[in-house]
Amino acid sequence: MTETATFAAGCFWGVEERFRKLPGVEDAEVGYTGGWTVDPTYHDVCTDTTGHAEAVRVTFDPAVISYEQLVTAFFAMHDPTTLDRQGPDVGKQYRSAIFTENPAQQETATAVRDRLQAQGGARRIVTEIVPASDFYRAEDYHQRYNEKHRRVRFSF
């Protein structure tokens, strides 16, 4: 039986690809969540006026990878100490957030964040941990974007 988990860590293309590579992850899809606009488009979300974050919804087999392992991997994928920003991408749509499906996920995500904060030094982790809301799947051209746009390199 599979479970789902939803994470936001900046631009969703690279995050989706990283989650897909984890053993036990059966699927990952990109989309928008955490906002108030119904059925937003990429263009809508990029205006930073819908409240949504670019996010990845992960379907995983908890017998192979635990939710705690996914949360730990999520924190390693990005800088959770930058508010509404990842690298050159700036805006609330690029925030660091964990959208929990149930109280057990909320408790686990909070425990992992607190443990990492205690180990990590002076910079405060700003990752939001909030209950999941509607997830709107992004347009097809965003799904597996990095995979579709991989440049072929030749060596001679």
C-alpha positions in Angstrom: 0.0 0.0 0.0 1.4 3.4 -1.0 1.2 6.7 0.8 1.7 10.3 -0.4 3.8 13.2 0.8 4.0 16.7 -0.6 7.0 19.0 -0.4 8.0 22.5 -1.7 11.7 23.4 -2.1 11.9 26.0 -4.8 11.6 25.2 -8.5 9.9 21.9 -8.7 11.8 20.4 -11.7 14.9 19.4 -9.8 13.1 18.4 -6.6 10.9 16.0 -8.6 13.9 14.4 -10.3 15.7 13.9 -6.9 12.7 12.3 -5.3 12.2 10.0 -8.3 15.7 8.6 -7.8 15.0 7.5 -4.2 14.3 3.7 -3.7 10.8 3.3 -2.6 9.4 6.3 -4.5 6.9 5.0 -7.0 5.9 8.3 -8.5 6.5 12.1 -8.2 4.5 14.7 -9.9 4.8 18.5 -9.9 2.0 20.9 -9.1 0.8 23.8 -7.0 -0.5 23.8 -3.4 -0.9 26.0 -0.4 -2.8 28.8 -2.1 -6.3 30.1 -2.5 -6.8 30.3 -6.3 -8.7 27.3 -7.7 -7.0 25.4 -10.5 -4.0 27.8 -11.0 -1.8 27.7 -14.0 2.0 28.0 -14.0 1.6 31.6 -15.3 -0.8 32.4 -12.4 1.5 30.9 -9.8 4.5 32.8 -11.2 2.7 36.1 -10.5 3.2 35.3 -6.8 -0.4 36.3 -6.2 -2.1 33.0 -5.8 -0.5 31.9 -2.5 0.6 28.6 -4.1 4.0 27.0 -3.9 5.6 25.0 -6.6 5.5 21.5 -5.0 6.1 17.9 -5.6 3.6 15.2 -4.6 5.5 11.9 -3.9 3.8 8.5 -3.9 6.0 6.1 -1.9 6.0 2.6 -0.5 6.5 2.9 3.3 7.8 -0.6 3.4 10.8 0.5 1.4 11.3 4.2 2.4 9.8 5.8 5.5 8.2 9.2 5.6 11.0 10.3 8.0 13.6 9.3 5.3 11.7 11.4 2.7 11.6 14.4 5.0 15.3 14.0 5.7 16.0 13.8 2.0 13.8 16.9 1.4 15.9 19.0 3.8 19.1 17.8 2.1 17.8 18.9 -1.4 17.6 22.6 -0.7 18.5 25.4 1.7 15.7 25.4 4.2 17.0 28.6 5.8 16.1 31.0 3.0 12.7 32.6 3.2 10.7 32.5 0.0 13.8 31.8 -2.1 15.9 29.1 -3.6 19.0 30.2 -5.5 17.9 32.7 -8.2 14.2 32.0 -7.7 12.5 34.5 -5.5 8.9 34.7 -4.3 6.4 32.9 -2.0 5.9 30.3 -4.7 9.5 29.1 -4.1 9.1 28.8 -0.3 10.3 25.8 1.7 7.3 23.8 2.9 6.1 20.4 4.0 2.4 19.8 3.4 1.3 17.0 5.8 -1.4 14.5 5.1 -2.1 13.5 8.7 -1.0 14.1 12.4 1.7 11.4 12.1 3.3 13.2 9.2 3.0 16.5 11.0 4.7 15.1 14.1 7.5 13.4 12.0 8.2 16.5 9.9 8.4 18.7 13.0 10.7 16.3 14.8 13.1 16.1 11.8 13.1 19.9 11.4 13.8 20.4 15.1 16.5 17.8 15.1 18.3 19.4 12.1 17.9 22.8 13.6 19.5 21.7 16.8 22.4 20.2 14.8 22.7 23.0 12.3 23.9 26.1 14.0 22.8 29.7 14.0 20.7 29.9 10.8 17.1 29.3 11.5 15.2 26.8 9.4 12.2 28.6 7.9 10.4 25.6 6.4 6.6 25.8 6.8 5.0 22.6 8.1 1.3 22.9 7.4 -1.7 20.6 6.7 -2.0 19.6 3.0 -4.5 21.5 0.9 -5.7 21.0 -2.6 -2.9 19.9 -5.0 -3.3 21.0 -8.6 -1.2 19.0 -11.0 1.0 21.2 -13.1 0.8 21.3 -16.9 2.1 18.2 -18.7 5.2 20.0 -20.0 6.4 20.5 -16.4 6.1 16.8 -15.6 9.6 15.1 -15.7 10.9 18.3 -17.1 14.6 17.7 -16.5 14.3 14.2 -17.9 12.6 15.5 -21.1 15.2 18.3 -21.6 18.4 16.4 -20.8 21.1 17.5 -23.2 22.9 14.8 -25.0 26.6 15.1 -24.6 29.0 13.4 -26.9 32.6 12.6 -26.1 35.1 11.9 -28.8 
